[in-house]
């Protein structure tokens, strides 16, 4: 991965920002949060009452309680457990629901923000990064909020209640039970410091292995064609080995952590037994108190282990939240300019990507309103960059890209798209009905309008299958050509003043491309249409042709002008038509 | 490669556990010892109270305490050795499964095309292997918990049979009540999980089509729809929270109920002097620890079910067989390649161009000629299927846009001596790929050529095919993403460098046709006419097709 790719990643929130984000999630539902806390504390207190009451029973038996009295206290224990069960259930339900609401707020928030991100920023960062943040990161945090969060909270409160109860039974024994706590905290910290890296390493090794095997599978024919079996085998085995090594490293870490937990849990118990027994032997403590303290300490292990086991999930959850909050930190420029007129133009623009060298050098392009302008030239000449500047995705370094007299980049997105639409060869089909896929620009459009648009782009198949057809990989998978037709039909529905087609018909069969193009031209009659192509078929019928070479306009004029000028275009055209010329000449 | 019959899910798990039998046996012993020691500590607790504290015997107190401390120190060591053995076996198991998947991809070869999606392959090699391999260590945990349960029950029984009955009945009740409830919950949650998956997919859809949504519109529409579905998910989540809170509360409270039952029973027995106070404290502690044990046993059951399901998916993948029969034996020979289905013929030597409006038909014909589909195609006088498959693969190469660029360097991609590799780059006009990556053959090519543009990928694939120098090259639209100027150069160079070999190109570009020795015009899935371009161009339909409407 290059330095530029990393530099362009979306930001990640700092720990302080993550804490604030968590606080905001709680503050948004404050009343409920308090209510849940109260329920958790009451449930924990009642469950802790069981060993405390056991201590009383022990002293009672020694003091010669009647069976009736014992039954009474034991009955009280059962009542405590029953009430505890009800409170625990109510608390959990409220906790899970709280998590569900917080998760919903979180995901709706992030999707809302993603829809408002500046496009150039999104494209620099790559879809993968943003996709991970809105999909798996949101799910990780949601799971934390829904279940692990409440589970950690209940267990944590129970641990505190148990320590408090031990103190209440006997303060000195309470102190004794705290002796192992610093070691426990150190163990947890040491584990957490290394766990993140280990689990990330393991996951990365796993996804590399998956990528390698998936490549072998999707490239099966290439493997067969080039006899790559041995290489794919050794590559797969290498990935398996790396994964094994990470697995063993994680194993080492977990083994160390669990070993420490097992020791600390039971050493704490031995310490409390030793102290309680010593005092009881000295006669400074009743047997019941000693038994209560000991059985309380036996209980501490379970919730402590629950908290410890969830630590890593908690850490992963906060890391995911940091990435989600990072989306918040992307600066969104205010775009408020209002265009006056429908003229789009580039004046003396220079532009380069990511601090790289200029790819456009003082380029001018003035399509007249209603004109059909073709931009042609070799690959890498800067044609697509021109399209991006005209569409307001990128901002020129110097010079200006304007629509209606104001910089395209300053016009609000919603305003701009009513006037200027860019269609590229990257055509996206949503997993939604054909109708939803078409009416993006005009939610109020009727079926008749949509069907007319489909007819314009020669999409008979779509008319046959109907507007209610579900599209997308899981339902109806579209070919490249069909997806392009959908993209073009969207433009017909949108009906903007300026349409920029960047290789928009590249995937359509040559026999049909011409037909689609002429139908589209008819549909866009009176609009400014800028067609960008590396092949020449689209150029000839245009009102004007601009030839781009190495970031500059090399020639401009009608087809006939350019042929007469006998320059770059004429050369290209002859290459294109050379054989025909030869045929007619011979 | 030996053909191994595809296993069943159970067979797969057993086969992969078998090499670790010794390790598992020792691990089970370790876990059993650890479990027994853990439980005996609680029994010693009773002795400490009875013989030490109540009897006011400092020596007995010190003795039992020292013994307990010893058990406390040693028990985790047993556990740790067992853990290492089991999880180590799991790690090796996972490695073995990944290796098996890797080998099977080679065995099934092109048979996997269309039989398994990229997404399924990702899951197979990550989550499914992980879950299936995890069955080994889960069985270890089972033995650990099982030992704790048995030893604990026996020790409680030794305190008093009635307490033993309560403990065993209580554990059984917990497992019987919570186990099925959890099963039902998991089924109910399947819908909920699916909704989460759908919503996630919806978010991914929004991100994927972000440019369209912002460039054309629909962002508000999609945001609204997302919010609607998010709210629906929240409502379902509420319902799930309703039932799951019951189950989790039961899971948590049922063991406490049975701690209370033990306490009550034990207290009455102790009042009766049938058991000692130490026995009561021990029984109470056992009951407390059994909470974790019964939870562990229930967990094991659901993990093993998941392992089984994952192993089933792996087994299904291992059952996929190769789609091209490798029974041929002929080597050498060769000659004219012909496809009776379409009437397409590739004579030895020279450039043949196939002109058609239906690229898919031409592609299928090429797949038959390169033996990626079994057919009646012939090579010289013999059927193509009579030739050894590796011989066909070496001598006939198909080039399409579907060809994969594997992660590696330019050198490993082109698989040729440096001068040949550079010559192939030159012929394919891929010099910009070479210089763009730093003008070295050691430059990195990302998986699928993701660090290259579409046009660059296409030319690099062409360069790779040229570098392989096959006797017959069947190229389908090899220059569709290339500008006219470059396309013209490529056609010229390919025709020149491969003059002595056979090359077939499916295209309607006049730039290729200008170099063609021979043109086959296909219409409606059959070769309609053959001849030189100059001869065919007299036909208006052919002219329309090859002049891109620029009349």
Interface residues (C-beta under 8 A of the other chain):
Chain A: X47 X50 X51 X53 X54 X57 X58 X61 X62 X65 X67 X70 X71 X73 X74 X77 X78 X80 X81 X84 X85 X88 X89 X90 X92 X93 X95 X96 X97 X100 X101 X103 X104 X107 X108 X111 X112 X114 X115 X117 X119 X122 X123 X127 X130 X131 X134 X135 X136 X138 X139 X142 X146 X154 X206 X207 X209 X210 X211 X212 X213 X214 X215 X216 X217 X218 X219 X220 X221 X222 X223 X224 X225 X226 X227 X228 X229 X231 X232 X233 X236 X237 X239 X240 X241 X243 X244 X247 X248 X251 X254 X255 X258 X259 X262 X263 X266 X267 X269 X270 X273 X274 X277 X280 X281 X287 X290 X291 X294 X295 X298 X299 X301 X302 X305 X377 X378 X379 X380 X391 X413 X414 X417 X421 X422 X424 X425 X426 X428 X429 X430 X431 X432 X436 X439 X440 X441 X442 X443 X472 X487 X490 X491 X494 X506 X509 X510 X511 X512 X513 X514 X534 X535 X536 X537 X540 X571 X572 X575 X576 X577 X578 X579 X580 X582 X583 X586
Chain B: X41 X42 X45 X48 X49 X52 X53 X54 X56 X58 X61 X65 X68 X69 X72 X73 X75 X76 X77 X79 X80 X83 X84 X87 X88 X90 X91 X92 X94 X95 X98 X99 X101 X102 X103 X105 X106 X108 X109 X110 X111 X112 X113 X116 X118 X121 X122 X124 X125 X126 X130 X196 X199 X200 X201 X202 X203 X204 X205 X206 X207 X208 X209 X210 X211 X212 X213 X214 X215 X216 X217 X218 X219 X221 X222 X223 X226 X227 X230 X231 X233 X234 X237 X238 X240 X241 X242 X244 X245 X246 X248 X249 X250 X252 X253 X256 X257 X259 X260 X263 X264 X267 X268 X270 X271 X277 X280 X281 X284 X285 X288 X289 X291 X292 X357 X358 X359 X370 X372 X390 X393 X394 X397 X398 X402 X403 X404 X406 X407 X412 X415 X432 X447 X448 X453 X454 X455 X464 X468 X480 X481 X482 X483 X484 X485 X486 X488 X508 X510 X511 X513 X514 X533 X534 X537 X544 X545 X547 X548 X549 X550
